[in-house]
Amino acid sequence: MSRVPYANAVGSLMYIMVCSRPDLAYIVSTVSRFISNPGKQYWEAVKWVLRHLQGTVRLGLVFQRLKTKKPRLLRAMLMQIMQEILISEDL
């Protein structure tokens, strides 16, 4: 495992997670615990995440201003969704 670029790969995953993929937070925090002494299972997990990213390259966060001039409509839609969730939890 000494020749495996584990720390570099985990560092790259951290950068990706912070910039555009918060869905990776759990797995990145898990594999980053073993930077000093990675085992084969954690290297396999890092490779799995990299393959996952390769297949989902079009997903991520986009920071931009809303083009709608009707924030009340957006708030109303969010309130409706929240009410539906609360109603379904009561059942």
N, CA, C and O atoms as CSV, one atom per row, in Angstrom:
chain,resi,resn,atom,element,x,y,z
A,1,MET,N,N,0.822,-1.202,0.000
A,1,MET,CA,C,0.000,0.000,0.000
A,1,MET,C,C,0.864,1.265,0.000
A,1,MET,O,O,0.334,2.369,-0.118
A,2,SER,N,N,2.174,1.119,0.129
A,2,SER,CA,C,3.029,2.313,0.217
A,2,SER,C,C,3.114,3.050,-1.113
A,2,SER,O,O,3.373,4.254,-1.125
A,3,ARG,N,N,2.906,2.370,-2.221
A,3,ARG,CA,C,2.989,3.021,-3.535
A,3,ARG,C,C,1.652,3.564,-4.013
A,3,ARG,O,O,1.583,4.221,-5.051
A,4,VAL,N,N,0.614,3.301,-3.279
A,4,VAL,CA,C,-0.728,3.743,-3.667
A,4,VAL,C,C,-0.889,5.217,-3.307
A,4,VAL,O,O,-0.575,5.613,-2.184
A,5,PRO,N,N,-1.377,6.043,-4.250
A,5,PRO,CA,C,-1.546,7.483,-3.975
A,5,PRO,C,C,-2.824,7.770,-3.189
A,5,PRO,O,O,-3.663,8.568,-3.607
A,6,TYR,N,N,-2.951,7.107,-2.051
A,6,TYR,CA,C,-4.171,7.192,-1.248
A,6,TYR,C,C,-4.431,8.617,-0.756
A,6,TYR,O,O,-5.538,9.133,-0.902
A,7,ALA,N,N,-3.409,9.249,-0.175
A,7,ALA,CA,C,-3.585,10.605,0.367
A,7,ALA,C,C,-3.944,11.598,-0.737
A,7,ALA,O,O,-4.784,12.474,-0.535
A,8,ASN,N,N,-3.314,11.464,-1.892
A,8,ASN,CA,C,-3.635,12.362,-3.011
A,8,ASN,C,C,-5.076,12.171,-3.473
A,8,ASN,O,O,-5.781,13.141,-3.749
A,9,ALA,N,N,-5.502,10.930,-3.554
A,9,ALA,CA,C,-6.869,10.650,-4.004
A,9,ALA,C,C,-7.890,11.179,-3.002
A,9,ALA,O,O,-8.898,11.765,-3.396
A,10,VAL,N,N,-7.639,10.978,-1.721
A,10,VAL,CA,C,-8.563,11.466,-0.687
A,10,VAL,C,C,-8.585,13.002,-0.688
A,10,VAL,O,O,-9.648,13.603,-0.533
A,11,GLY,N,N,-7.434,13.630,-0.859
A,11,GLY,CA,C,-7.384,15.082,-0.942
A,11,GLY,C,C,-8.179,15.611,-2.127
A,11,GLY,O,O,-8.865,16.628,-2.016
A,12,SER,N,N,-8.088,14.933,-3.243
A,12,SER,CA,C,-8.869,15.330,-4.427
A,12,SER,C,C,-10.363,15.161,-4.179
A,12,SER,O,O,-11.166,16.002,-4.582
A,13,LEU,N,N,-10.726,14.075,-3.518
A,13,LEU,CA,C,-12.135,13.866,-3.187
A,13,LEU,C,C,-12.644,14.947,-2.243
A,13,LEU,O,O,-13.784,15.397,-2.365
A,14,MET,N,N,-11.799,15.364,-1.298
A,14,MET,CA,C,-12.195,16.444,-0.383
A,14,MET,C,C,-12.453,17.742,-1.148
A,14,MET,O,O,-13.421,18.451,-0.873
A,15,TYR,N,N,-11.590,18.044,-2.100
A,15,TYR,CA,C,-11.761,19.253,-2.904
A,15,TYR,C,C,-13.063,19.194,-3.688
A,15,TYR,O,O,-13.818,20.166,-3.721
A,16,ILE,N,N,-13.322,18.068,-4.311
A,16,ILE,CA,C,-14.557,17.898,-5.089
A,16,ILE,C,C,-15.765,18.020,-4.180
A,16,ILE,O,O,-16.751,18.665,-4.537
A,17,MET,N,N,-15.695,17.402,-3.001
A,17,MET,CA,C,-16.802,17.440,-2.058
A,17,MET,C,C,-17.109,18.870,-1.623
A,17,MET,O,O,-18.270,19.276,-1.597
A,18,VAL,N,N,-16.081,19.626,-1.286
A,18,VAL,CA,C,-16.285,20.989,-0.798
A,18,VAL,C,C,-16.808,21.894,-1.903
A,18,VAL,O,O,-17.667,22.740,-1.653
A,19,CYS,N,N,-16.309,21.730,-3.107
A,19,CYS,CA,C,-16.664,22.644,-4.200
A,19,CYS,C,C,-18.015,22.349,-4.835
A,19,CYS,O,O,-18.761,23.275,-5.156
A,20,SER,N,N,-18.341,21.077,-5.021
A,20,SER,CA,C,-19.575,20.837,-5.779
A,20,SER,C,C,-20.321,19.554,-5.458
A,20,SER,O,O,-21.403,19.341,-6.003
A,21,ARG,N,N,-19.799,18.692,-4.605
A,21,ARG,CA,C,-20.471,17.416,-4.365
A,21,ARG,C,C,-20.608,17.115,-2.878
A,21,ARG,O,O,-19.903,16.246,-2.366
A,22,PRO,N,N,-21.504,17.816,-2.165
A,22,PRO,CA,C,-21.658,17.556,-0.731
A,22,PRO,C,C,-22.209,16.159,-0.434
A,22,PRO,O,O,-22.145,15.703,0.708
A,23,ASP,N,N,-22.745,15.483,-1.437
A,23,ASP,CA,C,-23.248,14.128,-1.229
A,23,ASP,C,C,-22.127,13.149,-0.903
A,23,ASP,O,O,-22.392,12.039,-0.442
A,24,LEU,N,N,-20.894,13.540,-1.132
A,24,LEU,CA,C,-19.753,12.669,-0.851
A,24,LEU,C,C,-19.205,12.839,0.562
A,24,LEU,O,O,-18.229,12.181,0.922
A,25,ALA,N,N,-19.807,13.702,1.362
A,25,ALA,CA,C,-19.250,14.059,2.671
A,25,ALA,C,C,-19.033,12.840,3.562
A,25,ALA,O,O,-17.981,12.725,4.192
A,26,TYR,N,N,-19.984,11.947,3.628
A,26,TYR,CA,C,-19.859,10.809,4.545
A,26,TYR,C,C,-18.718,9.887,4.137
A,26,TYR,O,O,-17.879,9.533,4.965
A,27,ILE,N,N,-18.683,9.504,2.889
A,27,ILE,CA,C,-17.641,8.566,2.452
A,27,ILE,C,C,-16.269,9.206,2.518
A,27,ILE,O,O,-15.295,8.540,2.870
A,28,VAL,N,N,-16.170,10.493,2.184
A,28,VAL,CA,C,-14.868,11.163,2.253
A,28,VAL,C,C,-14.398,11.267,3.703
A,28,VAL,O,O,-13.215,11.075,3.986
A,29,SER,N,N,-15.307,11.566,4.611
A,29,SER,CA,C,-14.898,11.620,6.020
A,29,SER,C,C,-14.462,10.246,6.517
A,29,SER,O,O,-13.551,10.142,7.338
A,30,THR,N,N,-15.098,9.208,6.030
A,30,THR,CA,C,-14.735,7.853,6.447
A,30,THR,C,C,-13.359,7.457,5.930
A,30,THR,O,O,-12.527,6.974,6.698
A,31,VAL,N,N,-13.110,7.655,4.639
A,31,VAL,CA,C,-11.821,7.227,4.085
A,31,VAL,C,C,-10.680,8.140,4.515
A,31,VAL,O,O,-9.524,7.717,4.520
A,32,SER,N,N,-10.984,9.390,4.877
A,32,SER,CA,C,-9.913,10.296,5.290
A,32,SER,C,C,-9.368,9.952,6.679
A,32,SER,O,O,-8.279,10.401,7.036
A,33,ARG,N,N,-10.083,9.187,7.444
A,33,ARG,CA,C,-9.605,8.771,8.773
A,33,ARG,C,C,-8.384,7.857,8.684
A,33,ARG,O,O,-7.635,7.710,9.650
A,34,PHE,N,N,-8.196,7.253,7.526
A,34,PHE,CA,C,-7.153,6.234,7.389
A,34,PHE,C,C,-6.018,6.674,6.476
A,34,PHE,O,O,-5.360,5.834,5.862
A,35,ILE,N,N,-5.776,7.983,6.376
A,35,ILE,CA,C,-4.716,8.481,5.501
A,35,ILE,C,C,-3.346,7.990,5.966
A,35,ILE,O,O,-2.499,7.652,5.138
A,36,SER,N,N,-3.120,7.945,7.269
A,36,SER,CA,C,-1.799,7.545,7.761
A,36,SER,C,C,-1.526,6.053,7.587
A,36,SER,O,O,-0.371,5.654,7.440
A,37,ASN,N,N,-2.558,5.233,7.602
A,37,ASN,CA,C,-2.368,3.790,7.469
A,37,ASN,C,C,-3.559,3.181,6.726
A,37,ASN,O,O,-4.393,2.512,7.336
A,38,PRO,N,N,-3.643,3.408,5.420
A,38,PRO,CA,C,-4.799,2.886,4.683
A,38,PRO,C,C,-4.685,1.383,4.450
A,38,PRO,O,O,-3.605,0.848,4.200
A,39,GLY,N,N,-5.815,0.735,4.539
A,39,GLY,CA,C,-5.869,-0.679,4.209
A,39,GLY,C,C,-6.413,-0.855,2.804
A,39,GLY,O,O,-6.876,0.095,2.173
A,40,LYS,N,N,-6.350,-2.075,2.333
A,40,LYS,CA,C,-6.809,-2.352,0.971
A,40,LYS,C,C,-8.299,-2.046,0.823
A,40,LYS,O,O,-8.725,-1.573,-0.231
A,41,GLN,N,N,-9.095,-2.307,1.856
A,41,GLN,CA,C,-10.538,-2.078,1.754
A,41,GLN,C,C,-10.856,-0.595,1.580
A,41,GLN,O,O,-11.824,-0.242,0.906
A,42,TYR,N,N,-10.041,0.278,2.188
A,42,TYR,CA,C,-10.289,1.716,2.054
A,42,TYR,C,C,-9.823,2.222,0.693
A,42,TYR,O,O,-10.431,3.132,0.129
A,43,TRP,N,N,-8.756,1.643,0.164
A,43,TRP,CA,C,-8.340,1.990,-1.187
A,43,TRP,C,C,-9.411,1.549,-2.191
A,43,TRP,O,O,-9.687,2.255,-3.160
A,44,GLU,N,N,-10.004,0.395,-1.957
A,44,GLU,CA,C,-11.100,-0.061,-2.821
A,44,GLU,C,C,-12.285,0.900,-2.732
A,44,GLU,O,O,-12.943,1.168,-3.737
A,45,ALA,N,N,-12.556,1.416,-1.539
A,45,ALA,CA,C,-13.654,2.378,-1.377
A,45,ALA,C,C,-13.355,3.668,-2.136
A,45,ALA,O,O,-14.247,4.230,-2.773
A,46,VAL,N,N,-12.114,4.142,-2.076
A,46,VAL,CA,C,-11.735,5.348,-2.814
A,46,VAL,C,C,-11.892,5.121,-4.312
A,46,VAL,O,O,-12.403,5.986,-5.023
A,47,LYS,N,N,-11.456,3.965,-4.789
A,47,LYS,CA,C,-11.608,3.664,-6.224
A,47,LYS,C,C,-13.082,3.608,-6.609
A,47,LYS,O,O,-13.460,4.059,-7.690
A,48,TRP,N,N,-13.918,3.057,-5.727
A,48,TRP,CA,C,-15.361,3.005,-6.009
A,48,TRP,C,C,-15.931,4.416,-6.144
A,48,TRP,O,O,-16.723,4.685,-7.048
A,49,VAL,N,N,-15.525,5.321,-5.241
A,49,VAL,CA,C,-16.006,6.701,-5.303
A,49,VAL,C,C,-15.547,7.359,-6.599
A,49,VAL,O,O,-16.319,8.077,-7.235
A,50,LEU,N,N,-14.314,7.124,-6.990
A,50,LEU,CA,C,-13.817,7.705,-8.236
A,50,LEU,C,C,-14.593,7.185,-9.446
A,50,LEU,O,O,-14.897,7.940,-10.369
A,51,ARG,N,N,-14.910,5.886,-9.433
A,51,ARG,CA,C,-15.733,5.332,-10.533
A,51,ARG,C,C,-17.138,5.933,-10.505
A,51,ARG,O,O,-17.717,6.218,-11.553
A,52,HIS,N,N,-17.686,6.125,-9.294
A,52,HIS,CA,C,-19.003,6.749,-9.147
A,52,HIS,C,C,-18.972,8.164,-9.728
A,52,HIS,O,O,-19.891,8.561,-10.444
A,53,LEU,N,N,-17.937,8.910,-9.426
A,53,LEU,CA,C,-17.815,10.267,-9.951
A,53,LEU,C,C,-17.699,10.278,-11.468
A,53,LEU,O,O,-18.239,11.160,-12.137
A,54,GLN,N,N,-16.998,9.302,-11.997
A,54,GLN,CA,C,-16.856,9.221,-13.447
A,54,GLN,C,C,-18.216,9.009,-14.109
A,54,GLN,O,O,-18.467,9.538,-15.192
A,55,GLY,N,N,-19.085,8.246,-13.470
A,55,GLY,CA,C,-20.409,7.988,-14.021
A,55,GLY,C,C,-21.421,9.093,-13.763
A,55,GLY,O,O,-22.466,9.142,-14.412
A,56,THR,N,N,-21.117,9.985,-12.813
A,56,THR,CA,C,-22.058,11.056,-12.466
A,56,THR,C,C,-21.416,12.423,-12.644
A,56,THR,O,O,-21.674,13.344,-11.868
A,57,VAL,N,N,-20.591,12.549,-13.655
A,57,VAL,CA,C,-19.823,13.775,-13.855
A,57,VAL,C,C,-20.719,14.985,-14.117
A,57,VAL,O,O,-20.290,16.119,-13.900
A,58,ARG,N,N,-21.931,14.774,-14.571
A,58,ARG,CA,C,-22.832,15.893,-14.865
A,58,ARG,C,C,-23.585,16.397,-13.633
A,58,ARG,O,O,-24.306,17.391,-13.722
A,59,LEU,N,N,-23.434,15.734,-12.493
A,59,LEU,CA,C,-24.123,16.153,-11.278
A,59,LEU,C,C,-23.237,17.070,-10.445
A,59,LEU,O,O,-22.011,16.964,-10.477
A,60,GLY,N,N,-23.865,17.960,-9.708
A,60,GLY,CA,C,-23.120,18.846,-8.828
A,60,GLY,C,C,-23.935,20.082,-8.501
A,60,GLY,O,O,-25.040,20.263,-9.012
A,61,LEU,N,N,-23.390,20.920,-7.658
A,61,LEU,CA,C,-24.062,22.153,-7.287
A,61,LEU,C,C,-23.716,23.250,-8.280
A,61,LEU,O,O,-22.591,23.333,-8.773
A,62,VAL,N,N,-24.694,24.081,-8.559
A,62,VAL,CA,C,-24.473,25.254,-9.396
A,62,VAL,C,C,-24.940,26.453,-8.600
A,62,VAL,O,O,-26.093,26.512,-8.174
A,63,PHE,N,N,-24.056,27.401,-8.400
A,63,PHE,CA,C,-24.393,28.603,-7.664
A,63,PHE,C,C,-24.731,29.705,-8.658
A,63,PHE,O,O,-23.866,30.175,-9.396
A,64,GLN,N,N,-25.987,30.110,-8.670
A,64,GLN,CA,C,-26.400,31.201,-9.550
A,64,GLN,C,C,-27.643,31.852,-8.981
A,64,GLN,O,O,-28.348,31.279,-8.152
A,65,ARG,N,N,-27.882,33.021,-9.431
A,65,ARG,CA,C,-29.033,33.776,-8.976
A,65,ARG,C,C,-30.303,33.228,-9.627
A,65,ARG,O,O,-30.291,32.840,-10.796
A,66,LEU,N,N,-31.388,33.199,-8.870
A,66,LEU,CA,C,-32.656,32.756,-9.437
A,66,LEU,C,C,-33.095,33.707,-10.536
A,66,LEU,O,O,-32.995,34.925,-10.387
A,67,LYS,N,N,-33.574,33.164,-11.619
A,67,LYS,CA,C,-34.025,33.994,-12.725
A,67,LYS,C,C,-35.470,34.443,-12.548
A,67,LYS,O,O,-35.937,35.341,-13.248
A,68,THR,N,N,-36.162,33.825,-11.627
A,68,THR,CA,C,-37.554,34.180,-11.416
A,68,THR,C,C,-37.660,35.447,-10.580
A,68,THR,O,O,-36.849,35.683,-9.684
A,69,LYS,N,N,-38.629,36.228,-10.870
A,69,LYS,CA,C,-38.870,37.441,-10.089
A,69,LYS,C,C,-40.047,37.233,-9.157
A,69,LYS,O,O,-40.628,38.188,-8.643
A,70,LYS,N,N,-40.389,35.977,-8.946
A,70,LYS,CA,C,-41.526,35.651,-8.102
A,70,LYS,C,C,-41.077,34.761,-6.939
A,70,LYS,O,O,-41.409,33.576,-6.911
A,71,PRO,N,N,-40.335,35.310,-5.989
A,71,PRO,CA,C,-39.903,34.469,-4.865
A,71,PRO,C,C,-41.064,33.983,-4.017
A,71,PRO,O,O,-40.955,32.959,-3.343
A,72,ARG,N,N,-42.180,34.711,-4.043
A,72,ARG,CA,C,-43.346,34.256,-3.276
A,72,ARG,C,C,-43.868,32.934,-3.804
A,72,ARG,O,O,-44.307,32.080,-3.034
A,73,LEU,N,N,-43.819,32.766,-5.120
A,73,LEU,CA,C,-44.254,31.509,-5.715
A,73,LEU,C,C,-43.353,30.375,-5.233
A,73,LEU,O,O,-43.838,29.297,-4.889
A,74,LEU,N,N,-42.062,30.613,-5.208
A,74,LEU,CA,C,-41.126,29.596,-4.736
A,74,LEU,C,C,-41.387,29.258,-3.274
A,74,LEU,O,O,-41.420,28.084,-2.904
A,75,ARG,N,N,-41.573,30.279,-2.440
A,75,ARG,CA,C,-41.877,30.037,-1.038
A,75,ARG,C,C,-43.167,29.248,-0.872
A,75,ARG,O,O,-43.247,28.349,-0.035
A,76,ALA,N,N,-44.181,29.587,-1.672
A,76,ALA,CA,C,-45.459,28.874,-1.594
A,76,ALA,C,C,-45.277,27.402,-1.971
A,76,ALA,O,O,-45.856,26.515,-1.343
A,77,MET,N,N,-44.479,27.158,-2.987
A,77,MET,CA,C,-44.235,25.772,-3.392
A,77,MET,C,C,-43.500,25.015,-2.290
A,77,MET,O,O,-43.830,23.866,-1.998
A,78,LEU,N,N,-42.503,25.658,-1.677
A,78,LEU,CA,C,-41.768,25.006,-0.593
A,78,LEU,C,C,-42.669,24.721,0.603
A,78,LEU,O,O,-42.579,23.656,1.214
A,79,MET,N,N,-43.526,25.662,0.930
A,79,MET,CA,C,-44.454,25.455,2.047
A,79,MET,C,C,-45.390,24.283,1.762
A,79,MET,O,O,-45.679,23.483,2.651
A,80,GLN,N,N,-45.860,24.187,0.525
A,80,GLN,CA,C,-46.755,23.089,0.158
A,80,GLN,C,C,-46.031,21.747,0.290
A,80,GLN,O,O,-46.597,20.780,0.800
A,81,ILE,N,N,-44.788,21.693,-0.168
A,81,ILE,CA,C,-44.012,20.454,-0.064
A,81,ILE,C,C,-43.799,20.086,1.398
A,81,ILE,O,O,-43.931,18.921,1.773
A,82,MET,N,N,-43.469,21.081,2.230
A,82,MET,CA,C,-43.255,20.807,3.649
A,82,MET,C,C,-44.527,20.312,4.322
A,82,MET,O,O,-44.473,19.413,5.162
A,83,GLN,N,N,-45.660,20.883,3.966
A,83,GLN,CA,C,-46.923,20.429,4.544
A,83,GLN,C,C,-47.222,18.999,4.138
A,83,GLN,O,O,-47.683,18.201,4.954
A,84,GLU,N,N,-46.962,18.672,2.885
A,84,GLU,CA,C,-47.194,17.296,2.428
A,84,GLU,C,C,-46.298,16.320,3.181
A,84,GLU,O,O,-46.730,15.220,3.525
A,85,ILE,N,N,-45.052,16.717,3.440
A,85,ILE,CA,C,-44.150,15.856,4.193
A,85,ILE,C,C,-44.648,15.662,5.616
A,85,ILE,O,O,-44.647,14.543,6.128
A,86,LEU,N,N,-45.071,16.742,6.253
A,86,LEU,CA,C,-45.578,16.635,7.620
A,86,LEU,C,C,-46.840,15.783,7.697
A,86,LEU,O,O,-47.020,15.018,8.644
A,87,ILE,N,N,-47.709,15.915,6.706
A,87,ILE,CA,C,-48.927,15.110,6.683
A,87,ILE,C,C,-48.577,13.631,6.522
A,87,ILE,O,O,-49.161,12.774,7.186
A,88,SER,N,N,-47.618,13.335,5.637
A,88,SER,CA,C,-47.252,11.934,5.420
A,88,SER,C,C,-46.566,11.338,6.649
A,88,SER,O,O,-46.670,10.134,6.881
A,89,GLU,N,N,-45.863,12.161,7.445
A,89,GLU,CA,C,-45.224,11.662,8.668
A,89,GLU,C,C,-46.245,11.347,9.739
A,89,GLU,O,O,-46.015,10.472,10.574
A,90,ASP,N,N,-47.377,12.048,9.729
A,90,ASP,CA,C,-48.413,11.808,10.723
A,90,ASP,C,C,-49.153,10.507,10.494
A,90,ASP,O,O,-49.752,9.961,11.421
A,91,LEU,N,N,-49.119,9.999,9.260
A,91,LEU,CA,C,-49.863,8.760,8.967
A,91,LEU,C,C,-49.251,7.559,9.569
A,91,LEU,O,O,-49.769,6.454,9.404
